[in-house]
Amino acid sequence: MPSNTVRLAKNTLMLYFRQIIIMLVSLYTVRVVLETLGAEDYGIYHAVAGIVTMFGFLSNSMASASQRYFSFEIGRGGIDQLQKVFSLSIFIYILISILVIILAETVGLWFVDNKIAIPTERKGTALWVYHFSIISFLFTLFSSPYMAMIIAHEDMNIYAYVSIIEVMIRLGVVFILKFILLDKLQLYGILMCIATIIITIVYFVICTVKYSSCRYKYYWDNKLFKEIASYSAWNLFGASAGIFKNQITNILLIQFFNPIVVAAKTIATQVDNAVMSFSQNFNNALRPQLIKNYAGGEKESMLLLMFRGCKGTFLLMYLFALPLILEMHTVLGLWLKYPPEYTVLFTRLMLIDILITSISYPLMAVAQATGKIKLYQSVVGGILLLNVPVSLVFLLLGAPPYSVLIVAIILSFTACISRLLILKLLIDYSIVQFIMKVVIPVLLISAISSILPIILNYYLIQDIFRLIIVTIVSIIMVLICSYYIGINKEERLKLKKIIRCTLLLKGKKINYEKCNISSMYN
């Protein structure tokens, strides 16, 4: 059988294929939606829908919690227990959905109607969009446990195919939006809601057919419920910090400036999410193995995978971030023709922010694997929550819009250091070893690989030719530096052996024992 690392590579490649399709379609749809709605309506949509999106931390954190318990039980081989955990999770999701409806239709509705600076003539449409966003969120919430089960089983091909179906449906929404003569903002909210409902049904059907553990049966275990609820609650707190960091700053920007500034930040977020998803795909493939290693008591394998994962996650992000940071003016000009003011600066700053955060994605996965996340989430989440009050102070003092992102960068760096220290308490690993094996190589690769692209960016005339040259040189330099600095001599020999073996056995049934692939990662 192929080793876990081979499975990791296959899953990563499948997720990369998924992400390339999603990114290309998403970039096109953002451009068309921006042109169709206009910058003001586009900003209004994301400001209003952002209120509901804030509740998205419930969905994301519950999905993460579900995946942790699903992967843990799979790692222990507890299939019967897996179904019990799934059934109990569904009950928790029902409770959360009730809570969301109450909060969204009371506090959230009041906030949209009274506190968001929306032009009077668009207020009714904005409320219409808000209600459909709530429905969309509820269906997204209920798709989470099924998505988590797919990832826990490491069936990334299913996850990839469903994601591609989803993005194609959203592409269809764009074409309908362009040609139907109705209020575009209102129509967009309705169509996005329908798209979400369809995808939820697809996840439900696939999982109930493929996994027997996904068939709900009433089950109650008070101890297990408290354990999952406690874990989920602290996970919710940590996830809420990230949501508040992004969505509340959008609300602050629309309060202090105008919808155009929010549109600029939203576009920057779209670009950053596209780049971030490449490293997150790797992390999605990595996380189940980290959790299963921990559940199986394989600490050394887990630490080795964690160190390599931290380094690999950052470098996969940097591979795309470097040319984008340098050539953002040209990229946005080609993509959107006339991007809103601040879009270029917002995007560059947000790329720096997610680069800092990306190095600690595997650390988050290991912390979640332990199940002891109270200290981790309270400290790290507390640091990230400071984004809101600190940004508010700067804006009250008259700081420019981009100040909220500078605050975010500083706090992300602080949170990264905190993760290292807290994880030391949870699993007792060497921080010095982490610095030597991850931090120093990453810093050296980032510095050396950027020299030539920066020189080319400075001396060549800004046009599409420079964009192509800088992009190609950036990618080549990052790959070369990663090969010679990011991995040691032994790992390079193993990598060559993998490539040679793959080429020799291409098109044939792979004899893993003959290639000795498993031993390459010991």
C-alpha positions in Angstrom: 0.0 0.0 0.0 1.2 3.5 -0.6 2.6 5.3 2.4 0.8 8.1 4.2 3.1 10.6 2.5 2.2 9.3 -0.9 -1.5 9.7 0.0 -0.7 13.2 1.2 1.0 14.0 -2.1 -2.0 12.6 -4.1 -4.5 14.5 -2.0 -2.6 17.7 -2.3 -2.4 17.4 -6.1 -6.1 16.7 -6.3 -6.8 19.7 -4.1 -4.5 21.8 -6.3 -6.4 20.8 -9.4 -9.6 21.8 -7.5 -8.2 25.1 -6.5 -6.9 26.1 -9.9 -10.4 25.6 -11.4 -12.0 27.5 -8.5 -9.5 30.3 -8.7 -9.9 30.9 -12.4 -13.7 30.8 -12.3 -13.7 33.0 -9.1 -11.5 35.6 -10.6 -13.7 35.9 -13.6 -17.0 35.9 -11.5 -15.6 38.7 -9.2 -14.9 40.8 -12.2 -18.3 40.3 -13.8 -20.2 40.7 -10.5 -18.3 44.0 -9.8 -19.1 45.3 -13.3 -22.7 44.2 -13.1 -23.5 45.4 -9.6 -21.2 48.4 -9.6 -18.7 49.2 -6.8 -21.3 50.6 -4.5 -23.8 47.7 -4.6 -20.8 45.3 -4.5 -19.6 47.0 -1.3 -23.2 47.0 0.1 -23.6 43.2 -0.6 -20.4 42.3 1.2 -21.0 44.6 4.1 -24.6 43.3 4.7 -23.8 39.6 3.9 -20.7 40.1 6.1 -23.0 40.3 9.1 -24.2 36.8 8.4 -20.7 35.7 7.4 -19.6 36.6 11.0 -21.8 33.7 12.1 -19.7 31.6 9.7 -17.2 31.1 12.4 -19.8 28.8 13.9 -19.8 26.7 10.7 -16.0 26.7 10.2 -15.2 25.9 13.8 -17.8 23.2 14.1 -16.5 21.7 10.8 -13.0 21.8 12.3 -14.1 20.2 15.5 -16.1 17.5 13.7 -13.2 16.7 11.5 -10.9 16.4 14.6 -13.2 13.8 16.2 -13.9 12.0 13.0 -10.2 11.7 12.1 -9.4 10.7 15.7 -11.9 7.8 15.7 -10.8 6.7 12.2 -7.2 6.7 13.5 -8.2 4.5 16.4 -10.3 2.3 14.2 -13.5 3.0 16.1 -16.2 2.8 13.3 -19.1 2.3 15.7 -18.0 5.2 17.8 -17.6 7.3 14.6 -21.3 7.0 13.9 -22.1 7.9 17.4 -19.9 11.0 17.2 -21.5 12.0 13.9 -25.0 11.6 15.2 -24.2 13.7 18.3 -22.6 16.3 16.1 -25.7 16.7 14.0 -27.7 17.4 17.2 -25.2 20.1 18.1 -25.5 21.6 14.7 -29.3 21.8 15.1 -28.8 23.7 18.4 -26.3 26.1 16.7 -28.7 26.8 13.8 -31.5 27.8 16.3 -29.0 30.1 18.0 -28.0 31.7 14.7 -31.6 32.3 13.6 -32.4 34.0 16.9 -29.2 36.2 16.8 -29.4 37.0 13.1 -33.1 38.0 13.2 -32.7 40.2 16.3 -29.3 41.7 16.9 -28.1 41.2 13.4 -31.2 42.7 11.8 -31.1 45.7 14.1 -27.5 46.3 13.3 -28.1 46.2 9.5 -31.1 48.4 9.7 -29.7 51.0 12.0 -25.9 51.0 12.1 -24.5 50.2 8.6 -24.2 53.3 6.4 -26.3 52.2 3.4 -27.8 54.7 1.0 -31.5 55.2 1.9 -32.7 54.1 -1.6 -30.9 50.7 -1.2 -31.9 50.0 2.4 -34.9 47.8 1.4 -32.8 45.7 -1.1 -30.0 45.4 1.5 -32.5 43.9 4.0 -33.7 41.5 1.3 -30.2 40.3 0.7 -29.6 39.9 4.4 -32.5 37.5 4.9 -31.4 35.3 2.0 -27.8 35.4 3.4 -29.2 33.9 6.6 -30.9 31.0 4.7 -27.6 30.4 2.7 -25.6 30.3 5.9 -28.0 27.7 7.6 -27.6 25.4 4.6 -23.8 25.9 4.6 -23.8 25.0 8.3 -25.5 21.7 7.7 -23.1 20.8 4.9 -20.2 21.1 7.3 -20.3 17.7 9.0 -20.6 15.9 5.7 -17.7 17.9 4.3 -15.7 17.1 7.5 -16.4 13.4 7.1 -15.1 13.4 3.5 -11.8 15.2 4.6 -11.4 12.9 7.6 -11.6 9.9 5.3 -9.0 11.7 3.1 -11.3 11.3 0.0 -10.1 14.5 -1.4 -11.2 13.6 -5.0 -14.8 13.8 -3.8 -14.2 17.0 -2.0 -12.5 18.4 -5.1 -15.3 17.4 -7.5 -18.1 18.8 -5.4 -16.2 22.1 -5.0 -15.8 22.3 -8.8 -19.6 21.6 -9.2 -20.2 24.4 -6.7 -18.0 27.0 -8.5 -19.6 26.1 -11.8 -23.1 26.7 -10.3 -21.8 30.1 -9.1 -20.5 30.8 -12.6 -24.0 30.1 -13.9 -25.3 32.6 -11.3 -23.1 35.2 -12.9 -24.5 34.6 -16.4 -28.1 34.7 -15.1 -27.3 37.9 -13.2 -25.9 39.5 -16.3 -28.9 38.8 -18.6 -32.0 39.0 -16.4 -33.4 42.5 -16.1 -34.3 42.7 -12.4 -32.7 44.5 -9.4 -29.2 43.0 -9.7 -28.3 43.2 -6.0 -31.6 41.5 -4.9 -31.3 38.8 -7.7 -27.7 38.1 -6.7 -28.7 37.4 -3.1 -31.5 35.0 -4.2 -29.3 33.1 -6.7 -26.4 32.6 -4.3 -28.9 31.2 -1.8 -30.2 28.7 -4.3 -26.6 27.7 -5.2 -25.8 27.0 -1.5 -29.0 24.8 -1.1 -28.0 22.7 -4.2 -24.5 22.0 -2.9 -25.7 21.1 0.6 -28.0 18.5 -1.0 -25.1 17.1 -3.0 -22.9 16.7 0.1 -25.8 15.0 1.9 -26.5 12.5 -0.8 -22.9 11.5 -1.4 -22.0 11.0 2.2 -25.1 9.1 3.2 -24.5 6.7 0.3 -20.8 6.3 0.7 -20.3 6.3 4.5 -22.5 4.2 6.7 -21.3 6.3 9.7 -23.1 9.3 8.1 -26.5 7.8 8.5 -28.1 9.6 11.5 -29.3 7.5 14.4 -30.4 9.0 17.6 -27.7 8.6 20.2 -27.0 10.4 23.5 -23.9 10.3 25.6 -23.7 13.0 28.2 -20.0 12.8 28.7 -19.2 12.8 25.0 -21.6 15.6 24.4 -19.9 17.8 27.0 -16.5 16.9 25.6 -17.5 17.8 22.0 -19.4 20.9 23.2 -16.5 22.1 25.3 -14.0 21.5 22.4 -16.4 23.2 19.9 -17.0 26.1 22.2 -13.3 26.9 22.5 -12.9 26.3 18.8 -15.8 28.7 18.2 -14.0 31.4 20.3 -10.8 30.9 18.2 -12.6 31.0 14.9 -14.7 34.0 15.9 -11.4 36.0 16.3 -10.6 35.5 12.7 -14.1 36.4 11.5 -14.2 39.5 13.7 -10.8 40.5 12.4 -12.1 40.5 8.8 -15.8 41.3 9.0 -15.8 43.9 11.8 -13.0 45.8 10.1 -15.2 45.9 7.0 -18.0 47.4 9.1 -15.5 49.9 10.6 -14.3 50.9 7.2 -17.8 51.5 5.9 -18.6 53.6 9.0 -15.5 55.8 8.7 -15.2 55.9 4.9 -17.6 54.6 2.2 -18.7 51.4 0.4 -16.0 51.9 -2.2 -13.3 51.3 0.4 -15.1 48.1 1.5 -15.3 47.0 -2.1 -11.5 47.5 -2.4 -10.9 45.4 0.8 -13.3 42.8 -0.4 -11.5 42.5 -3.8 -8.2 42.2 -1.9 -9.7 39.5 0.3 -10.7 37.6 -2.9 -7.1 37.7 -4.2 -5.7 36.7 -0.8 -8.1 33.8 -0.4 -7.2 32.5 -3.8 -3.5 32.5 -2.8 -4.1 31.3 0.7 -6.2 28.3 -0.5 -3.2 26.8 -2.2 -1.4 26.4 1.1 -4.6 25.5 2.9 -5.3 22.7 0.5 -1.9 21.2 1.5 -2.9 21.7 5.1 -6.3 20.1 4.6 -4.6 17.0 3.2 -2.0 17.2 6.1 -4.4 17.7 9.0 -6.1 14.3 9.1 -2.7 12.6 9.1 -1.5 14.7 12.0 -4.6 13.9 14.0 -4.4 10.2 13.2 -0.7 10.1 14.2 -1.5 11.7 17.5 -4.4 9.3 18.1 -2.1 6.4 17.3 0.6 7.6 19.7 3.1 8.2 16.8 4.6 11.4 18.2 7.9 11.4 16.3 6.1 11.0 13.0 3.7 13.7 13.9 6.5 16.2 14.8 8.4 15.4 11.6 5.2 15.9 9.6 4.5 19.1 11.5 7.9 20.7 10.8 7.8 19.8 7.2 4.2 20.9 7.0 4.9 24.4 8.5 7.8 24.9 6.0 5.9 23.5 3.1 2.7 25.5 3.8 4.6 28.8 3.9 6.6 28.1 0.7 3.5 27.1 -1.2 2.0 30.4 -0.2 5.1 32.4 -1.0 5.4 30.8 -4.4 2.3 32.7 -5.5 2.5 35.7 -3.1 5.9 37.0 -4.3 5.0 37.7 -7.9 1.6 39.1 -6.9 3.1 41.5 -4.3 5.5 42.8 -6.9 3.1 43.0 -9.8 -0.2 43.8 -8.1 -0.8 47.0 -10.1 -0.6 45.1 -13.4 -2.5 42.1 -12.2 -5.5 44.1 -10.9 -5.4 46.3 -14.1 -5.7 43.3 -16.3 -8.3 41.6 -14.1 -10.6 44.5 -13.2 -9.5 47.3 -15.6 -10.2 50.0 -13.0 -9.9 48.6 -9.5 -11.2 50.8 -6.6 -8.8 53.0 -4.7 -6.6 51.3 -2.1 -7.1 47.8 -3.7 -3.4 47.4 -4.6 -2.2 48.4 -1.1 -4.9 46.4 0.7 -3.9 43.3 -1.3 -0.2 43.6 -0.7 -0.7 44.1 3.1 -3.1 41.2 3.3 -0.7 38.9 1.5 2.0 39.7 4.1 -0.5 39.0 6.8 -1.5 35.6 5.5 2.1 34.7 4.8 2.9 35.2 8.5 -0.2 33.2 9.6 0.4 30.3 7.1 3.6 29.0 8.7 1.5 28.1 11.8 -1.4 26.2 10.1 0.1 22.7 11.0 0.6 24.0 14.6 -3.1 24.7 14.8 -3.9 21.2 13.5 -1.6 19.6 16.2 -3.1 21.8 18.9 -6.6 20.6 17.9 -5.4 17.0 17.7 -4.6 17.1 21.5 -8.2 18.1 22.3 -6.7 20.5 25.0 -7.4 23.8 23.3 -8.7 26.0 26.1 -5.4 27.7 26.8 -4.5 27.8 23.1 -7.7 29.3 21.9 -8.1 31.8 24.7 -4.6 33.3 24.3 -4.4 33.2 20.5 -8.0 34.1 20.0 -7.7 36.9 22.5 -4.7 38.4 20.6 -6.6 38.3 17.3 -9.7 39.9 18.8 -7.5 42.9 19.6 -7.7 43.8 15.9 -11.1 45.4 16.5 -10.5 47.7 19.4 -6.9 48.7 18.2 -8.2 49.4 14.7 -11.0 51.4 16.1 -8.6 53.6 18.1 -6.4 54.2 15.0 -9.5 55.2 12.9 -10.8 57.5 15.6 -7.4 59.2 15.6 -7.8 59.8 11.9 -5.6 57.0 10.5 -6.0 56.0 6.8 -8.0 52.8 5.8 -4.9 50.7 5.4 -4.0 51.1 9.1 -6.4 48.3 10.0 -4.2 45.9 8.0 -1.0 47.1 9.6 -2.5 46.4 12.9 -3.5 42.9 11.6 0.1 42.1 10.5 1.5 43.0 13.9 -1.1 41.0 15.8 -0.7 38.0 13.4 3.0 37.9 14.2 2.3 38.1 17.9 -0.2 35.2 17.6 2.3 33.1 15.7 4.8 33.4 18.5 2.1 32.5 21.1 1.2 29.3 19.1 4.8 28.1 19.4 4.9 28.7 23.1 1.5 27.2 23.9 2.1 24.1 21.8 5.3 23.5 23.8 3.1 23.1 26.8 0.8 20.7 25.0 3.1 18.3 23.3 6.6 19.1 24.6 8.6 19.7 21.5 11.8 21.7 20.8 11.2 25.4 19.8 14.9 25.7 19.0 14.5 22.8 16.6 11.5 24.5 15.0 13.5 27.7 14.5 16.4 25.8 13.0 14.3 23.5 10.7 11.5 25.9 9.8 12.0 29.6 10.6 15.6 30.0 9.4 15.2 28.2 6.1 12.0 30.1 5.4 13.6 33.4 6.1 16.6 32.6 3.9 14.5 31.4 1.0 12.2 34.4 1.2 15.2 36.9 1.2 17.4 35.2 -1.4 14.6 34.3 -3.9 13.2 37.8 -3.9 16.4 39.7 -4.9 16.3 39.1 -8.7 12.5 39.5 -9.1 12.7 42.9 -7.2 15.5 44.1 -9.5 13.5 43.1 -12.6 10.4 44.8 -11.2 12.4 48.0 -10.5 14.2 48.3 -13.8 11.7 47.0 -16.4 8.8 49.1 -17.8 5.4 48.2 -16.2 3.6 46.1 -18.8 2.4 42.6 -19.4 5.9 41.6 -20.5 7.3 42.6 -17.1 4.4 40.7 -15.4 5.3 37.5 -17.2 9.1 37.8 -16.7 8.8 38.7 -13.0 6.3 35.9 -12.4 8.4 33.2 -14.1 11.6 34.3 -12.4 9.9 34.5 -9.0 8.6 31.0 -9.3 11.9 29.6 -10.5 13.9 31.4 -7.8 11.5 30.2 -5.0 11.7 26.6 -6.3 15.5 26.6 -6.6 16.0 28.2 -3.2 13.5 25.8 -1.6 15.3 22.8 -3.1 18.8 23.8 -2.0 17.9 25.6 1.3 14.5 24.3 2.3 15.4 20.6 2.3 18.6 18.8 3.4 20.8 16.5 1.4 19.1 13.3 2.5 15.7 14.8 1.6 17.0 15.8 -1.8 18.1 12.3 -2.5 14.8 10.9 -1.4 13.0 13.4 -3.6 15.1 12.4 -6.6 14.3 8.8 -5.9 10.6 9.5 -5.8 10.7 11.4 -9.1 12.8 8.7 -10.8 10.5 5.9 -9.5 7.4 7.8 -10.6 8.8 8.2 -14.1 9.9 4.6 -14.4 6.5 3.3 -13.2 4.4 5.8 -15.1 1.4 4.0 -16.6 2.1 0.8 -14.7 0.8 -0.7 -11.5 3.1 0.8 -8.9 5.2 -1.6 -6.9 5.7 0.4 -3.7 7.9 -2.2 -2.1 10.2 -2.2 -5.2 10.5 1.6 -5.1 10.8 1.6 -1.3 8.7 4.7 -1.2 7.6 4.3 2.4 11.2 4.2 3.6 11.9 7.5 2.0 10.0 9.3 4.7 11.2 7.6 7.8 
